[in-house]
Amino acid sequence: MAAALLANTLYSLGFVLEKRALTSLPEVSIRQPARLLRLVLGSPLWIGGSLALAAGFAAQLVVYRTLPIAAAQGIFVSGLVLLVLLSARLLGEETSGRERYALGAILLALLMVVLSLREGSDTVSQDAPYPLILLVCVPSLAAGVWLYASAERRTRNRHRRPTTGVEYGVAVGLLYGVSSLAIKGVSSRLTTHGIGGAVLDLLSSPYPYLLLFTGVFGLVMSQAALQRCRASLIVPVCTTVTSLFTAVLGTLSFGEALPDEPLRLALRVAGTALAVAVLLTMPKHDTAPRPSPPAKELASP
């Protein structure tokens, strides 16, 4: 529990620091990944945010070794409250009434998932069949990249109203959902005795390669989306998609059984359905005050 709360704090702080750094940088694009990396790596504030996210990743490894997947996701998403507070305080972002109701409904949905858990009766699985993991992850990665590219094409339309970033959040959330399953897999591989055996066992699995793909593409996609959209909206959407993806498909892939009791099963299914319904009804166009646009590069004299 302590590791999960620490991960929440580090992830929220990391996203807010990265967003603040991106607002002072020239506009970035996934079509120029090398330029994007050069710009962000030259920002000490962005590097600080990335280090916070990396520390959150380490805490997440500990969580997945001690809690069932669904329980971990319920705790992780509770960090959305901290994220919204930090975004308002440090970024000056404001959420509309409809968005606040949506975030409240998401928290209620995930509270239902947490209430469906019972200590001692939920198993923590340590392995999953590799073909099943690939069957779940590869189409999800393709869907995430396709959805992001579609959102990019619509955004380039000058006559289109400003987007809230829901499409970006869903796309990046799918990639991070795959990353979350890979983190779960890595945590299970680290149980092998001896460093050499653990490394060989890990390299023979698909998990490090899934992490590499989601790390590279997730970094480029998330930074471009985070610069264009409010962190207080895009990150909650991304986090919700990641949590639902991991809780549902991760539970099935790693063989962590659903509750046997009708009430607990109803809470888990209803909580998942409510979160999906909220995502589908969230506003697609931005009406809240937007932060100042990023500074443009000065032309050479």
C-alpha positions in Angstrom: 0.0 0.0 0.0 2.8 2.4 0.9 4.6 1.7 -2.4 1.3 2.3 -4.3 0.8 5.6 -2.6 4.4 6.6 -3.3 4.0 5.6 -7.0 0.9 7.8 -7.2 2.7 10.8 -5.8 5.7 10.4 -8.0 3.6 9.8 -11.2 1.5 12.9 -10.5 4.5 15.1 -9.8 6.3 13.8 -12.8 3.5 14.5 -15.2 3.0 18.0 -13.9 6.7 18.9 -14.0 6.9 17.6 -17.6 3.8 19.6 -18.6 5.3 22.7 -17.1 8.5 22.2 -18.9 6.7 21.6 -22.2 4.8 24.9 -22.0 8.1 26.8 -22.3 9.5 24.8 -25.2 8.8 25.2 -28.9 6.0 23.1 -30.4 7.0 19.5 -30.6 5.6 16.8 -33.0 5.7 13.0 -33.3 6.8 13.6 -37.0 10.1 14.9 -35.7 11.0 12.6 -32.8 14.7 13.4 -32.8 14.0 17.2 -32.4 11.4 16.4 -29.7 14.0 14.4 -27.7 16.6 17.1 -28.2 14.3 19.7 -26.8 13.1 17.9 -23.8 16.5 16.5 -22.8 17.7 20.1 -22.8 15.2 21.1 -20.1 16.3 20.4 -16.5 12.7 20.7 -15.3 11.6 18.0 -17.8 14.4 15.7 -16.7 13.3 16.2 -13.1 9.8 15.1 -14.1 11.2 12.1 -16.0 13.2 11.0 -12.9 10.0 11.2 -10.8 8.2 9.0 -13.3 11.1 6.5 -13.3 11.0 6.3 -9.5 7.3 5.7 -9.8 8.0 2.9 -12.2 10.3 1.3 -9.5 7.6 1.6 -6.9 5.1 0.0 -9.3 7.3 -3.1 -9.6 7.1 -3.5 -5.8 3.3 -3.1 -5.9 2.8 -5.8 -8.6 4.7 -8.3 -6.6 2.4 -7.9 -3.5 -1.1 -6.9 -4.7 -3.5 -8.4 -7.3 -3.6 -6.4 -10.6 -7.2 -5.1 -10.1 -6.4 -3.9 -6.5 -3.2 -2.2 -7.7 -5.1 -0.3 -10.4 -7.7 0.9 -8.0 -5.1 2.4 -5.8 -3.1 3.9 -8.7 -6.1 5.7 -10.1 -6.8 7.3 -6.7 -3.8 9.5 -7.5 -6.0 11.4 -10.0 -7.1 13.6 -7.2 -3.6 14.7 -6.4 -2.9 15.2 -10.1 -5.9 17.6 -10.5 -4.8 19.5 -7.4 -1.2 19.9 -8.6 -2.4 20.9 -12.1 -4.5 23.7 -10.7 -1.8 24.9 -8.3 1.3 24.6 -10.5 -0.1 24.9 -14.0 -3.1 27.2 -13.5 -5.4 24.7 -15.3 -9.1 24.8 -14.6 -11.6 22.0 -15.2 -15.2 22.6 -16.2 -18.2 21.4 -14.2 -18.9 18.6 -16.6 -15.2 17.4 -16.4 -15.3 17.5 -12.6 -18.4 15.4 -12.5 -16.7 12.9 -15.0 -13.6 12.7 -12.8 -15.8 12.1 -9.7 -17.6 9.3 -11.5 -14.3 7.7 -12.5 -13.1 7.8 -8.9 -16.5 6.3 -7.8 -16.1 3.5 -10.5 -12.6 2.6 -9.2 -13.8 2.7 -5.6 -16.3 0.1 -6.6 -13.5 -2.0 -8.0 -11.5 -1.6 -4.8 -14.5 -2.6 -2.7 -14.8 -5.8 -4.7 -11.5 -6.9 -3.3 -11.0 -9.0 -0.2 -7.7 -9.5 1.5 -6.7 -13.2 1.5 -9.1 -14.3 -1.2 -7.5 -12.5 -4.2 -4.5 -14.3 -5.5 -1.4 -12.6 -6.9 -0.3 -14.5 -10.0 3.3 -14.6 -11.1 3.1 -15.9 -14.7 1.1 -15.8 -18.0 1.4 -17.7 -21.2 3.6 -15.7 -23.7 1.3 -16.4 -26.7 -1.7 -15.0 -24.7 0.3 -11.9 -23.7 1.3 -11.2 -27.3 -2.3 -11.8 -28.5 -3.5 -9.2 -26.1 -0.7 -6.7 -26.4 0.2 -6.5 -30.2 -3.3 -5.5 -31.4 -3.6 -3.1 -28.5 -0.4 -1.4 -29.6 -1.5 -1.2 -33.2 -4.9 0.3 -32.1 -3.1 2.9 -29.9 -0.8 4.1 -32.7 -3.7 4.2 -35.2 -5.9 6.2 -32.9 -3.2 8.7 -32.1 -2.4 9.2 -35.8 -6.1 9.7 -36.5 -6.3 12.3 -33.8 -3.2 14.1 -35.2 -4.8 14.3 -38.6 -8.0 15.9 -37.2 -6.0 18.3 -35.1 -4.1 19.6 -38.1 -7.5 20.9 -39.5 -7.3 24.6 -38.7 -11.1 25.0 -38.7 -11.6 22.3 -36.1 -12.4 23.3 -32.5 -9.7 22.8 -29.9 -9.7 19.2 -28.6 -9.7 18.2 -25.0 -7.3 15.4 -25.7 -9.6 12.5 -25.0 -8.5 10.7 -28.1 -4.8 11.3 -27.3 -5.4 10.1 -23.7 -7.1 6.8 -24.9 -4.3 6.2 -27.5 -1.5 6.7 -25.0 -3.5 4.8 -22.3 -3.5 1.7 -24.6 0.3 1.9 -24.9 0.8 2.4 -21.2 -1.7 -0.5 -20.5 0.6 -2.8 -22.5 3.5 -1.3 -20.5 1.7 -2.0 -17.3 1.3 -5.7 -18.2 4.9 -5.8 -19.2 5.9 -4.4 -15.8 3.8 -7.1 -14.1 5.6 -9.7 -16.2 9.0 -8.2 -15.4 8.2 -8.3 -11.7 7.4 -12.0 -12.0 10.7 -12.8 -13.8 12.7 -11.1 -11.0 11.8 -13.9 -8.6 14.5 -16.2 -10.2 17.4 -16.9 -7.8 20.6 -15.2 -8.9 21.1 -12.1 -11.0 22.4 -14.0 -14.1 19.5 -16.4 -14.1 17.0 -13.6 -13.6 18.5 -11.6 -16.5 18.4 -14.6 -18.9 14.9 -15.5 -17.8 13.8 -11.9 -18.5 15.5 -11.7 -21.9 13.8 -14.9 -23.0 10.4 -13.4 -22.3 8.5 -10.7 -24.4 8.3 -8.3 -21.5 11.5 -6.2 -22.0 10.8 -5.8 -25.7 7.2 -4.6 -25.0 8.7 -2.2 -22.5 11.2 -0.9 -25.1 8.4 -0.3 -27.7 6.0 1.3 -25.3 8.8 3.3 -23.7 10.0 4.9 -27.0 6.6 5.4 -28.7 4.9 6.3 -25.4 7.5 9.0 -24.7 7.2 10.7 -28.0 3.4 10.4 -28.2 2.7 11.5 -24.7 5.0 14.5 -24.8 3.4 15.9 -28.0 -0.1 15.3 -26.6 0.8 16.7 -23.2 2.0 20.0 -24.7 -1.2 20.4 -26.7 -3.8 19.5 -24.1 -4.5 20.1 -20.4 -2.7 17.7 -18.0 -5.7 17.8 -15.7 -7.8 16.1 -18.4 -5.5 14.1 -20.7 -3.6 12.3 -17.8 -6.9 11.2 -16.1 -8.2 9.8 -19.3 -4.9 8.0 -20.1 -4.7 6.7 -16.5 -8.3 5.4 -16.6 -7.7 3.6 -19.9 -4.4 2.1 -18.6 -6.1 0.9 -15.4 -9.1 -0.6 -17.0 -6.9 -2.3 -19.6 -4.6 -3.7 -17.0 -7.3 -4.7 -14.5 -9.5 -6.5 -17.1 -7.0 -8.0 -19.6 -4.2 -8.3 -17.0 -6.5 -10.3 -14.6 -7.5 -12.6 -17.4 -4.0 -13.0 -18.9 -2.3 -13.7 -15.6 -5.1 -15.9 -14.4 -6.1 -13.9 -11.3 -9.7 -15.2 -10.7 -12.7 -12.9 -10.5 -14.7 -12.8 -7.3 -16.9 -15.8 -6.5 -19.3 -13.8 -4.3 -22.2 -12.2 -6.4 -21.9 -8.8 -4.6 -18.1 -8.5 -5.1 -18.4 -9.6 -8.8 -21.2 -7.1 -9.4 -19.1 -4.3 -7.9 -16.2 -5.1 -10.1 -18.2 -5.4 -13.3 -20.3 -2.3 -12.6 -17.3 -0.2 -11.7 -15.6 -1.2 -14.9 -18.7 -0.5 -17.0 -19.2 2.9 -15.3 -15.6 4.0 -16.1 -16.0 3.0 -19.7 -19.3 4.9 -20.0 -17.7 8.0 -18.5 -14.9 7.9 -21.0 -17.4 7.6 -23.9 -19.4 10.6 -22.8 -16.5 13.0 -21.9 -16.5 16.2 -23.9 -14.3 16.0 -27.1 -13.8 19.8 -27.5 -12.1 22.1 -25.1 -14.1 24.9 -23.5 -11.9 25.6 -20.5 -9.3 28.4 -20.4 -6.2 27.2 -22.1 -2.6 27.9 -20.9 -0.4 30.1 -22.9 0.9 28.5 -26.1 4.5 27.3 -26.2 7.2 29.7 -27.2 8.2 29.6 -30.8 11.8 29.2 -31.9 13.5 32.4 -32.7 14.5 32.7 -36.4 18.1 33.1 -37.1 19.0 36.6 -38.1 
